């Protein structure tokens, strides 16, 4: 049965994989489809280090599909570059997946801004005077 230390080790490895994959994508990949505002939000490495699910958040909707295709096509190159940078038993196979949490959060914030009307505006819209009682 795995102990707490093994989970902490996997968490540290996952964070290091996230940082290195982000650096490799930004510094070493030369694909025109990799552009715009994106972020590697997290990486989940399996305990046996065979697989790493990489979560990518893309802000621009029109660039999302091209960026994800470019990352999937370059996964072998990124894995090889990752193996050179990290000293671990084996370099995990990288599985890129979209992370829509940031886009969803931005959407919810926009909806809340549209729905929310400050009290002072609501009072003046109802014809009540604010300030004098």
KEZAMI-526420 format. One record per atom (N, C-alpha, C): atom name; x, y, z; residue in three letters. Coordinates in Angstrom, 3 decimals. Example, Ala and Ser with C-alpha at 12.3 -4.5 7.8 and 13.67 -1.06 7.14 Angstrom:
BEGIN
N,13.190,-5.690,7.800,ala
CA,12.300,-4.500,7.800,ala
C,13.200,-3.300,7.800,ala
N,12.850,-2.250,7.080,ser
CA,13.670,-1.060,7.140,ser
C,12.900,0.030,7.870,ser
! end
This chain:
BEGIN
N,0.844,-1.179,0.000,unk
CA,0.000,0.000,0.000,unk
C,0.890,1.243,0.000,unk
N,0.607,2.205,-0.896,unk
CA,1.449,3.398,-0.970,unk
C,1.294,4.272,0.272,unk
N,2.402,4.847,0.665,unk
CA,2.350,5.727,1.823,unk
C,2.272,7.182,1.375,unk
N,2.173,8.055,2.350,unk
CA,2.018,9.494,2.074,unk
C,3.196,10.053,1.296,unk
N,4.405,9.556,1.571,unk
CA,5.599,10.058,0.893,unk
C,5.578,9.761,-0.603,unk
N,5.026,8.610,-0.989,unk
CA,4.981,8.289,-2.423,unk
C,4.027,9.226,-3.144,unk
N,2.926,9.612,-2.496,unk
CA,2.013,10.570,-3.114,unk
C,2.668,11.946,-3.239,unk
N,3.417,12.351,-2.215,unk
CA,4.123,13.626,-2.293,unk
C,5.159,13.597,-3.410,unk
N,5.817,12.488,-3.595,unk
CA,6.809,12.349,-4.662,unk
C,6.137,12.499,-6.028,unk
N,5.015,11.839,-6.232,unk
CA,4.292,11.942,-7.499,unk
C,3.809,13.374,-7.717,unk
N,3.356,14.035,-6.663,unk
CA,2.931,15.439,-6.789,unk
C,4.098,16.325,-7.213,unk
N,5.274,16.094,-6.630,unk
CA,6.459,16.880,-7.006,unk
C,6.855,16.604,-8.449,unk
N,6.831,15.342,-8.840,unk
CA,7.170,14.981,-10.224,unk
C,6.156,15.598,-11.184,unk
N,4.880,15.536,-10.837,unk
CA,3.836,16.120,-11.691,unk
C,4.052,17.610,-11.886,unk
N,4.379,18.307,-10.829,unk
CA,4.616,19.754,-10.940,unk
C,5.859,20.043,-11.779,unk
N,6.895,19.241,-11.610,unk
CA,8.111,19.422,-12.409,unk
C,7.830,19.125,-13.884,unk
N,7.049,18.107,-14.165,unk
CA,6.665,17.799,-15.545,unk
C,5.885,18.970,-16.123,unk
N,4.949,19.528,-15.359,unk
CA,4.171,20.679,-15.830,unk
C,5.077,21.844,-16.207,unk
N,6.011,22.172,-15.330,unk
CA,6.928,23.296,-15.582,unk
C,7.793,23.052,-16.812,unk
N,8.361,21.849,-16.905,unk
CA,9.259,21.541,-18.025,unk
C,8.515,21.474,-19.355,unk
N,7.330,20.873,-19.361,unk
CA,6.554,20.807,-20.603,unk
C,6.194,22.216,-21.063,unk
N,5.806,23.069,-20.138,unk
CA,5.487,24.464,-20.484,unk
C,6.713,25.152,-21.088,unk
N,7.876,24.969,-20.472,unk
CA,9.097,25.589,-20.980,unk
C,9.459,25.048,-22.364,unk
N,9.355,23.742,-22.538,unk
CA,9.696,23.126,-23.826,unk
C,8.776,23.654,-24.929,unk
N,7.489,23.724,-24.641,unk
CA,6.536,24.218,-25.644,unk
C,6.864,25.653,-26.035,unk
N,7.146,26.483,-25.058,unk
CA,7.382,27.911,-25.331,unk
C,8.758,28.177,-25.951,unk
N,9.773,27.419,-25.538,unk
CA,11.143,27.722,-25.964,unk
C,11.650,26.880,-27.130,unk
N,11.197,25.639,-27.235,unk
CA,11.810,24.731,-28.194,unk
C,10.928,24.353,-29.378,unk
N,9.627,24.476,-29.244,unk
CA,8.743,24.143,-30.366,unk
C,8.631,25.315,-31.313,unk
N,8.690,25.020,-32.602,unk
CA,8.631,26.069,-33.617,unk
C,7.498,25.744,-34.589,unk
N,6.272,25.762,-34.077,unk
CA,5.095,25.452,-34.880,unk
C,4.203,26.698,-34.877,unk
N,3.815,27.190,-36.052,unk
CA,2.991,28.409,-36.101,unk
C,1.618,28.230,-35.450,unk
N,1.163,27.000,-35.279,unk
CA,-0.134,26.780,-34.629,unk
C,-0.062,27.007,-33.128,unk
N,1.153,27.011,-32.593,unk
CA,1.321,27.247,-31.160,unk
C,1.502,28.742,-30.969,unk
N,0.384,29.408,-30.772,unk
CA,0.383,30.859,-30.601,unk
C,-0.808,31.234,-29.738,unk
N,-0.877,32.493,-29.404,unk
CA,-1.992,32.965,-28.595,unk
C,-1.723,32.776,-27.112,unk
N,-2.775,32.942,-26.349,unk
CA,-2.672,32.851,-24.902,unk
C,-3.100,31.451,-24.464,unk
N,-2.146,30.711,-23.928,unk
CA,-2.437,29.372,-23.422,unk
C,-1.621,29.151,-22.164,unk
N,-2.039,28.153,-21.417,unk
CA,-1.355,27.831,-20.172,unk
C,-1.414,26.331,-19.934,unk
N,-0.313,25.795,-19.447,unk
CA,-0.306,24.409,-18.984,unk
C,-0.740,24.483,-17.520,unk
N,-1.990,24.125,-17.259,unk
CA,-2.537,24.340,-15.918,unk
C,-2.094,23.287,-14.917,unk
N,-1.981,22.041,-15.373,unk
CA,-1.497,21.000,-14.452,unk
C,-1.093,19.761,-15.233,unk
N,-0.371,18.894,-14.547,unk
CA,0.016,17.602,-15.104,unk
C,-0.297,16.550,-14.052,unk
N,-0.815,15.439,-14.505,unk
CA,-1.099,14.317,-13.603,unk
C,-0.297,13.116,-14.082,unk
N,0.740,12.781,-13.340,unk
CA,1.608,11.661,-13.691,unk
C,1.134,10.440,-12.917,unk
N,1.038,9.308,-13.617,unk
CA,0.640,8.075,-12.935,unk
C,1.767,7.616,-12.006,unk
N,1.428,6.805,-11.014,unk
CA,2.425,6.377,-10.028,unk
C,3.548,5.569,-10.642,unk
N,3.267,4.857,-11.734,unk
CA,4.329,4.073,-12.372,unk
C,5.128,4.900,-13.389,unk
N,4.825,6.167,-13.515,unk
CA,5.518,7.131,-14.392,unk
C,5.381,6.799,-15.882,unk
N,4.397,6.002,-16.251,unk
CA,4.236,5.649,-17.664,unk
C,3.490,6.711,-18.450,unk
N,2.552,7.369,-17.796,unk
CA,1.716,8.349,-18.497,unk
C,1.649,9.652,-17.711,unk
N,1.510,10.732,-18.469,unk
CA,1.293,12.039,-17.856,unk
C,0.207,12.738,-18.658,unk
N,-0.879,13.050,-17.992,unk
CA,-1.961,13.793,-18.635,unk
C,-1.662,15.274,-18.415,unk
N,-1.513,15.996,-19.525,unk
CA,-1.153,17.414,-19.483,unk
C,-2.403,18.223,-19.820,unk
N,-2.817,19.085,-18.901,unk
CA,-4.012,19.904,-19.093,unk
C,-3.608,21.269,-19.645,unk
N,-4.215,21.627,-20.780,unk
CA,-3.881,22.858,-21.480,unk
C,-5.122,23.739,-21.535,unk
N,-4.972,24.975,-21.100,unk
CA,-6.055,25.952,-21.182,unk
C,-5.705,26.950,-22.276,unk
N,-6.634,27.116,-23.222,unk
CA,-6.433,28.035,-24.348,unk
C,-7.508,29.103,-24.253,unk
N,-7.086,30.365,-24.226,unk
CA,-8.043,31.450,-24.057,unk
C,-8.811,31.755,-25.340,unk
N,-8.123,31.782,-26.480,unk
CA,-8.786,32.124,-27.739,unk
C,-9.439,30.884,-28.340,unk
N,-10.739,30.933,-28.499,unk
CA,-11.507,29.803,-29.034,unk
C,-11.036,29.412,-30.431,unk
N,-10.709,30.400,-31.276,unk
CA,-10.331,30.123,-32.657,unk
C,-8.955,29.459,-32.787,unk
N,-8.128,29.495,-31.751,unk
CA,-6.796,28.887,-31.807,unk
C,-6.723,27.551,-31.073,unk
N,-7.793,27.190,-30.407,unk
CA,-7.796,25.996,-29.555,unk
C,-7.510,24.715,-30.340,unk
N,-8.226,24.487,-31.409,unk
CA,-8.084,23.230,-32.157,unk
C,-6.688,23.090,-32.771,unk
N,-6.179,24.156,-33.375,unk
CA,-4.843,24.109,-33.979,unk
C,-3.758,23.872,-32.953,unk
N,-3.872,24.523,-31.808,unk
CA,-2.876,24.359,-30.751,unk
C,-2.885,22.937,-30.214,unk
N,-4.064,22.392,-29.969,unk
CA,-4.155,21.023,-29.443,unk
C,-3.615,20.022,-30.457,unk
N,-3.906,20.221,-31.747,unk
CA,-3.361,19.330,-32.783,unk
C,-1.836,19.406,-32.826,unk
N,-1.298,20.622,-32.735,unk
CA,0.151,20.804,-32.764,unk
C,0.806,20.113,-31.573,unk
N,0.211,20.229,-30.394,unk
CA,0.778,19.594,-29.202,unk
C,0.722,18.071,-29.305,unk
N,-0.386,17.550,-29.816,unk
CA,-0.491,16.094,-29.966,unk
C,0.523,15.579,-30.985,unk
N,0.733,16.336,-32.061,unk
CA,1.721,15.931,-33.069,unk
C,3.147,16.013,-32.536,unk
N,3.404,16.942,-31.643,unk
CA,4.756,17.151,-31.116,unk
C,4.998,16.398,-29.809,unk
N,4.069,15.552,-29.394,unk
CA,4.210,14.906,-28.087,unk
C,5.475,14.045,-27.997,unk
N,5.885,13.410,-29.093,unk
CA,7.114,12.614,-29.083,unk
C,8.340,13.482,-28.867,unk
N,8.399,14.618,-29.565,unk
CA,9.507,15.554,-29.391,unk
C,9.550,16.088,-27.964,unk
N,8.380,16.466,-27.436,unk
CA,8.315,17.012,-26.071,unk
C,8.734,15.951,-25.062,unk
N,8.297,14.720,-25.275,unk
CA,8.678,13.630,-24.371,unk
C,10.184,13.414,-24.382,unk
N,10.795,13.434,-25.563,unk
CA,12.244,13.255,-25.681,unk
C,12.986,14.405,-24.977,unk
N,12.536,15.640,-25.194,unk
CA,13.159,16.799,-24.536,unk
C,12.971,16.723,-23.018,unk
N,11.823,16.239,-22.586,unk
CA,11.557,16.084,-21.156,unk
C,12.500,15.054,-20.538,unk
N,12.746,13.965,-21.261,unk
CA,13.650,12.916,-20.766,unk
C,15.061,13.455,-20.574,unk
N,15.489,14.389,-21.430,unk
CA,16.829,14.979,-21.282,unk
C,16.920,15.884,-20.065,unk
N,15.806,16.533,-19.717,unk
CA,15.814,17.518,-18.624,unk
C,15.605,16.904,-17.250,unk
N,14.785,15.875,-17.176,unk
CA,14.442,15.291,-15.877,unk
C,15.160,13.963,-15.687,unk
N,15.619,13.742,-14.480,unk
CA,16.280,12.485,-14.165,unk
C,15.268,11.616,-13.438,unk
N,14.525,10.846,-14.229,unk
CA,13.572,9.899,-13.668,unk
C,13.732,8.583,-14.419,unk
N,13.171,7.540,-13.841,unk
CA,13.319,6.192,-14.386,unk
C,12.966,6.118,-15.868,unk
N,11.823,6.632,-16.204,unk
CA,11.416,6.653,-17.601,unk
C,10.600,7.917,-17.850,unk
N,10.659,8.380,-19.072,unk
CA,9.897,9.571,-19.438,unk
C,8.470,9.142,-19.760,unk
N,7.487,9.788,-19.144,unk
CA,6.101,9.354,-19.354,unk
C,5.588,9.703,-20.747,unk
N,4.660,8.887,-21.222,unk
CA,3.960,9.214,-22.461,unk
C,3.027,10.377,-22.149,unk
N,3.053,11.398,-22.999,unk
CA,2.289,12.612,-22.742,unk
C,0.944,12.556,-23.452,unk
N,-0.095,12.840,-22.697,unk
CA,-1.451,12.882,-23.237,unk
C,-1.976,14.297,-22.996,unk
N,-2.154,15.051,-24.077,unk
CA,-2.618,16.435,-23.958,unk
C,-4.137,16.469,-23.996,unk
N,-4.710,17.192,-23.059,unk
CA,-6.156,17.336,-22.992,unk
C,-6.507,18.784,-22.655,unk
N,-7.662,19.220,-23.136,unk
CA,-8.092,20.596,-22.893,unk
C,-8.557,20.761,-21.455,unk
N,-8.214,21.897,-20.895,unk
CA,-8.704,22.284,-19.575,unk
C,-9.546,23.532,-19.786,unk
N,-10.836,23.391,-19.666,unk
CA,-11.741,24.517,-19.926,unk
C,-12.125,25.264,-18.653,unk
N,-11.487,24.969,-17.531,unk
CA,-11.849,25.613,-16.272,unk
C,-11.645,27.117,-16.294,unk
N,-10.546,27.590,-16.862,unk
CA,-10.283,29.027,-16.891,unk
C,-11.287,29.723,-17.799,unk
N,-11.539,29.156,-18.970,unk
CA,-12.522,29.743,-19.882,unk
C,-13.915,29.722,-19.256,unk
N,-14.244,28.637,-18.570,unk
CA,-15.541,28.547,-17.907,unk
C,-15.658,29.589,-16.795,unk
N,-14.588,29.762,-16.036,unk
CA,-14.578,30.780,-14.980,unk
C,-14.744,32.179,-15.545,unk
N,-14.089,32.466,-16.664,unk
CA,-14.233,33.775,-17.307,unk
C,-15.666,33.968,-17.799,unk
N,-16.265,32.909,-18.329,unk
CA,-17.648,32.987,-18.794,unk
C,-18.594,33.277,-17.625,unk
N,-18.415,32.574,-16.523,unk
CA,-19.261,32.784,-15.341,unk
C,-19.088,34.205,-14.815,unk
N,-17.866,34.703,-14.779,unk
CA,-17.621,36.077,-14.319,unk
C,-18.344,37.075,-15.222,unk
N,-18.329,36.836,-16.529,unk
CA,-19.020,37.721,-17.469,unk
C,-20.532,37.687,-17.234,unk
N,-21.079,36.498,-17.039,unk
CA,-22.517,36.375,-16.775,unk
C,-22.875,37.109,-15.488,unk
N,-22.058,36.958,-14.461,unk
CA,-22.324,37.645,-13.196,unk
C,-22.259,39.163,-13.357,unk
N,-21.309,39.646,-14.165,unk
CA,-21.233,41.094,-14.409,unk
C,-22.485,41.597,-15.121,unk
N,-23.021,40.789,-16.038,unk
CA,-24.221,41.189,-16.771,unk
C,-25.458,41.165,-15.876,unk
N,-25.508,40.221,-14.937,unk
CA,-26.682,40.069,-14.083,unk
C,-26.644,41.030,-12.900,unk
N,-25.500,41.252,-12.351,unk
CA,-25.350,42.055,-11.140,unk
C,-25.578,43.528,-11.437,unk
N,-26.469,44.139,-10.685,unk
CA,-26.707,45.575,-10.781,unk
C,-26.486,46.126,-9.378,unk
N,-25.525,47.035,-9.204,unk
CA,-25.287,47.591,-7.862,unk
C,-26.552,48.232,-7.301,unk
N,-26.666,48.252,-5.969,unk
CA,-27.860,48.774,-5.300,unk
C,-28.149,50.219,-5.678,unk
N,-27.132,51.045,-5.796,unk
CA,-27.364,52.461,-6.114,unk
C,-27.965,52.612,-7.501,unk
N,-27.541,51.790,-8.455,unk
CA,-28.116,51.849,-9.796,unk
C,-29.551,51.343,-9.778,unk
N,-29.804,50.278,-9.006,unk
CA,-31.149,49.711,-8.940,unk
C,-32.118,50.707,-8.315,unk
N,-31.678,51.437,-7.290,unk
CA,-32.537,52.422,-6.638,unk
C,-32.859,53.570,-7.579,unk
N,-31.885,54.052,-8.333,unk
CA,-32.140,55.172,-9.243,unk
C,-32.998,54.735,-10.419,unk
N,-32.906,53.471,-10.827,unk
CA,-33.743,52.977,-11.903,unk
C,-35.200,52.876,-11.455,unk
N,-35.443,52.627,-10.157,unk
CA,-36.792,52.512,-9.641,unk
C,-37.402,53.886,-9.361,unk
N,-36.637,54.940,-9.516,unk
CA,-37.131,56.296,-9.317,unk
C,-36.942,56.797,-7.916,unk
N,-36.308,56.054,-7.072,unk
CA,-36.069,56.490,-5.696,unk
C,-34.825,57.356,-5.651,unk
N,-34.833,58.297,-4.769,unk
CA,-33.666,59.152,-4.578,unk
C,-32.725,58.470,-3.616,unk
N,-31.446,58.500,-3.912,unk
CA,-30.483,57.920,-2.995,unk
C,-29.810,59.034,-2.203,unk
N,-29.520,58.761,-0.939,unk
CA,-28.794,59.708,-0.129,unk
C,-29.681,60.472,0.844,unk
N,-30.768,61.122,0.423,unk
CA,-31.620,61.905,1.314,unk
C,-32.723,61.031,1.886,unk
N,-32.862,61.060,3.209,unk
CA,-33.926,60.254,3.811,unk
C,-34.868,61.119,4.603,unk
! end
